[in-house]
Amino acid sequence: MDSNKKNLSPDPPNKYPPLFIPDKYKAKAEGNCKIPGLNIIDPISFNECLFKFTYVWLDDGLKFWSKPVHINEDYVLLWIWRNKFWIYGYIPTYLINSYMSY
């Protein structure tokens, strides 16, 4: 990870994510998915998810709770819940299939 991404890292979330799994079809129905024809999510729409618990579905089938802290056209910086702890990382926006925040 380059130094610009490291500098945007806040402290990890101090709470566990919700215990439920959101409905992916509801996320898509609300437009929280890739823009048809562009194959990327809309960074402006995703801004509403910053610093909120956000469930993310990736194109490869991975899915997880996260807490995004920054987004631009290329990637999302976020805390990812790994069953017992949070890890900090980034995901290219083109890999995100859909998302739902709470």
Secondary structure in CASP SS format (residue, H / E / C, confidence):
PFRMAT SS
TARGET T0000
AUTHOR 0000-0000-0000
METHOD secondary structure of the structure
MODEL  1
M C 1.00
D C 1.00
S H 1.00
N H 1.00
K H 1.00
K H 1.00
N H 1.00
L C 1.00
S C 1.00
P C 1.00
D C 1.00
P C 1.00
P C 1.00
N C 1.00
K C 1.00
Y C 1.00
P C 1.00
P C 1.00
L C 1.00
F C 1.00
I C 1.00
P C 1.00
D C 1.00
K H 1.00
Y H 1.00
K H 1.00
A H 1.00
K H 1.00
A H 1.00
E C 1.00
G C 1.00
N C 1.00
C E 1.00
K C 1.00
I C 1.00
P C 1.00
G C 1.00
L C 1.00
N C 1.00
I C 1.00
I C 1.00
D C 1.00
P H 1.00
I H 1.00
S H 1.00
F H 1.00
N H 1.00
E H 1.00
C H 1.00
L C 1.00
F C 1.00
K C 1.00
F C 1.00
T E 1.00
Y E 1.00
V E 1.00
W E 1.00
L E 1.00
D C 1.00
D C 1.00
G C 1.00
L C 1.00
K E 1.00
F E 1.00
W E 1.00
S E 1.00
K E 1.00
P E 1.00
V E 1.00
H E 1.00
I E 1.00
N C 1.00
E C 1.00
D C 1.00
Y E 1.00
V E 1.00
L E 1.00
L E 1.00
W E 1.00
I E 1.00
W E 1.00
R C 1.00
N C 1.00
K C 1.00
F C 1.00
W E 1.00
I E 1.00
Y E 1.00
G E 1.00
Y E 1.00
I E 1.00
P E 1.00
T H 1.00
Y H 1.00
L H 1.00
I E 1.00
N E 1.00
S E 1.00
Y E 1.00
M E 1.00
S E 1.00
Y C 1.00
END
